[in-house]
Amino acid sequence: MTEAEPRLFSGSLEALSSAYLLQKALERQVDMGIVPFVPTERKLTPQGKPYFADLPALHFSISHSGRQWVCLFACQPVGIDIEQPRRCREEAIAHRFFHPLEQAWLAEHPQAFFPIWTAKESFVKWSGCGIDSQFSQFSVIDEHGALCHGNDYQFIPFVTKKGTPGTMCLSASLSDRYQTYELD
């Protein structure tokens, strides 16, 4: 597999399935010479993180919200989440899933709910730990509301071409530049 910048693929689930879009994104990378073949054997780690057993050096993460779909690929662990802002029980969700620092920031900055949520989701996808009882034990922001970067990871906020906001969590050694590709 060719070392390359992270690659973000996006598409619409209007008439297509996530599995079809993933297949299309993989085929595009084969055509570009980035991956040697389309992997077919998908498995899950004990924590539930998907990977390709027949091409384990290819890391990926998928998210969708509404009809918008994204998938991020790289040669090191990645995580991605998108969320169409919508009305929801933000306070109840934050009380259950957010760290006290995030809850305090949200109380003063209600518009921060979805950016915090997508960063948290992208982090657990990157780490492979998933949403569990530890989800409220870590904060993705500092006391000023800025996204935290760890020694091993970095957050990259982005907006899809269709306007859906999200966050990528990339292994720290990956470039914060990424290539985008539309599948529809």
C-alpha positions as a printed NumPy array, in Angstrom:
array([[  0.   ,   0.   ,   0.   ],
       [  1.291,   3.432,  -0.959],
       [  1.939,   5.872,   1.884],
       [ -0.403,   8.78 ,   1.272],
       [ -2.289,  11.543,   2.966],
       [ -5.582,  10.552,   4.554],
       [ -8.35 ,  10.187,   1.995],
       [-11.908,  11.323,   2.7  ],
       [-14.654,   9.892,   0.497],
       [-18.213,  11.146,   0.668],
       [-21.434,  10.189,  -0.981],
       [-25.181,  10.134,  -0.66 ],
       [-27.201,   7.293,   0.761],
       [-30.251,   8.421,  -1.262],
       [-30.384,   5.256,  -3.345],
       [-27.14 ,   3.557,  -2.327],
       [-26.059,   1.531,   0.684],
       [-23.062,   2.15 ,   2.903],
       [-21.568,  -1.174,   1.762],
       [-21.875,  -0.109,  -1.89 ],
       [-20.226,   3.268,  -1.232],
       [-17.406,   1.591,   0.706],
       [-16.84 ,  -0.792,  -2.208],
       [-16.814,   2.138,  -4.648],
       [-14.291,   4.052,  -2.498],
       [-12.031,   1.001,  -2.305],
       [-12.203,   0.461,  -6.074],
       [-11.295,   4.116,  -6.659],
       [ -8.183,   3.693,  -4.482],
       [ -7.16 ,   0.59 ,  -6.412],
       [ -7.575,   2.552,  -9.666],
       [ -5.369,   5.328,  -8.219],
       [ -2.702,   2.802,  -7.208],
       [ -3.047,   3.568,  -3.495],
       [ -4.13 ,   0.081,  -2.429],
       [ -3.126,  -3.121,  -4.222],
       [ -6.568,  -4.776,  -4.299],
       [-10.091,  -4.405,  -2.964],
       [-10.122,  -6.148,   0.411],
       [-13.107,  -8.419,   0.928],
       [-12.651,  -9.958,   4.361],
       [-14.044,  -7.552,   6.969],
       [-13.75 ,  -8.408,  10.645],
       [-14.183,  -6.698,  14.003],
       [-11.721,  -6.291,  16.83 ],
       [-12.955,  -7.528,  20.233],
       [-14.032,  -3.901,  20.915],
       [-16.022,  -3.797,  17.666],
       [-13.73 ,  -1.722,  15.423],
       [-13.957,  -2.912,  11.804],
       [-10.858,  -3.775,   9.819],
       [ -9.897,  -5.617,   6.653],
       [ -8.356,  -8.957,   7.604],
       [ -6.906,  -9.341,   4.103],
       [ -5.409,  -5.806,   4.103],
       [ -4.788,  -4.834,   7.757],
       [ -2.483,  -1.929,   6.836],
       [ -5.503,  -0.057,   5.437],
       [ -7.282,   1.739,   8.267],
       [-10.752,   3.2  ,   7.777],
       [-13.694,   4.756,   9.575],
       [-17.248,   5.357,   8.356],
       [-19.956,   7.76 ,   9.486],
       [-23.316,   8.86 ,   8.185],
       [-25.939,  11.338,   9.214],
       [-29.21 ,  11.705,   7.412],
       [-28.436,  10.771,   3.822],
       [-24.805,  11.98 ,   3.929],
       [-22.067,   9.301,   4.124],
       [-18.302,   9.664,   4.657],
       [-15.403,   7.261,   4.911],
       [-11.849,   8.095,   5.89 ],
       [ -8.864,   5.923,   4.884],
       [ -5.213,   6.072,   5.906],
       [ -2.172,   3.928,   6.633],
       [ -2.632,   4.477,  10.394],
       [ -5.67 ,   4.53 ,  12.691],
       [ -8.341,   7.114,  11.897],
       [-11.792,   8.002,  13.178],
       [-14.507,  10.16 ,  11.659],
       [-17.948,  11.382,  12.611],
       [-20.459,  13.702,  10.969],
       [-23.716,  14.987,  12.402],
       [-26.414,  17.049,  10.771],
       [-27.308,  19.614,  13.45 ],
       [-30.837,  18.939,  14.592],
       [-32.994,  19.306,  17.643],
       [-32.289,  16.653,  20.247],
       [-32.138,  16.288,  24.01 ],
       [-28.691,  17.906,  24.162],
       [-28.677,  18.514,  27.907],
       [-29.643,  14.917,  28.742],
       [-27.123,  13.519,  26.263],
       [-24.388,  15.794,  27.588],
       [-25.182,  14.829,  31.185],
       [-24.812,  11.15 ,  30.317],
       [-21.915,  11.207,  27.845],
       [-19.904,  14.431,  28.283],
       [-17.012,  15.06 ,  30.646],
       [-17.727,  17.746,  33.315],
       [-15.431,  20.199,  31.457],
       [-17.451,  19.646,  28.253],
       [-20.737,  20.021,  30.153],
       [-19.585,  23.324,  31.658],
       [-18.491,  24.638,  28.255],
       [-21.77 ,  23.547,  26.683],
       [-23.788,  25.341,  29.374],
       [-22.226,  28.625,  28.208],
       [-21.912,  27.721,  24.491],
       [-24.937,  25.622,  23.422],
       [-23.806,  25.669,  19.775],
       [-20.803,  23.533,  20.803],
       [-22.86 ,  20.367,  21.279],
       [-22.353,  18.848,  17.817],
       [-18.663,  19.812,  17.478],
       [-17.958,  18.183,  20.853],
       [-20.044,  15.117,  19.98 ],
       [-18.346,  14.553,  16.608],
       [-14.9  ,  14.947,  18.181],
       [-15.737,  12.412,  20.908],
       [-17.151,   9.94 ,  18.383],
       [-14.182,  10.338,  16.05 ],
       [-11.82 ,   9.745,  18.979],
       [-13.452,   6.496,  20.082],
       [-13.487,   5.303,  16.471],
       [ -9.783,   6.184,  16.168],
       [ -8.925,   4.399,  19.417],
       [-11.251,   1.477,  18.783],
       [-12.771,   1.641,  22.257],
       [-16.3  ,   2.609,  21.172],
       [-18.956,   4.398,  23.19 ],
       [-19.012,   2.775,  26.604],
       [-18.975,   3.745,  30.248],
       [-15.665,   5.583,  29.663],
       [-17.171,   8.028,  27.149],
       [-17.773,  10.648,  29.842],
       [-14.354,  10.097,  31.43 ],
       [-12.357,  12.062,  28.849],
       [-12.67 ,  15.553,  27.429],
       [-11.945,  16.508,  23.828],
       [-11.769,  20.223,  24.666],
       [ -9.675,  22.363,  26.964],
       [-11.016,  24.982,  29.403],
       [-11.233,  27.493,  26.518],
       [-13.318,  25.169,  24.332],
       [-10.489,  24.39 ,  21.894],
       [-10.116,  20.836,  20.677],
       [ -7.346,  19.012,  22.539],
       [ -4.632,  17.145,  20.701],
       [ -2.87 ,  14.238,  22.333],
       [  0.612,  12.897,  21.754],
       [ -0.862,  10.159,  19.569],
       [ -3.756,  11.915,  17.827],
       [ -5.048,  15.177,  16.397],
       [ -8.545,  16.478,  15.622],
       [ -9.446,  18.017,  12.268],
       [-12.883,  19.698,  12.043],
       [-14.317,  19.774,   8.513],
       [-17.513,  20.33 ,   6.563],
       [-18.561,  18.081,   3.684],
       [-19.296,  19.646,   0.298],
       [-22.976,  19.179,   1.138],
       [-22.559,  21.213,   4.321],
       [-22.542,  18.498,   6.987],
       [-20.083,  19.315,   9.8  ],
       [-17.841,  16.685,  11.322],
       [-14.528,  15.878,  12.932],
       [-11.681,  13.571,  11.966],
       [ -9.353,  12.045,  14.517],
       [ -6.035,  11.197,  12.907],
       [ -2.954,   9.489,  14.266],
       [ -0.557,  12.312,  15.134],
       [  2.03 ,  11.268,  12.574],
       [ -0.455,  11.619,   9.707],
       [ -0.586,  14.866,   7.796],
       [ -3.444,  17.175,   8.688],
       [ -3.889,  17.645,   4.937],
       [ -6.224,  15.214,   3.299],
       [ -7.606,  14.467,  -0.132],
       [-11.365,  14.547,  -0.722],
       [-13.302,  12.512,  -3.269],
       [-16.995,  12.594,  -4.121],
       [-18.655,   9.306,  -5.001],
       [-21.836,  10.726,  -6.504]])
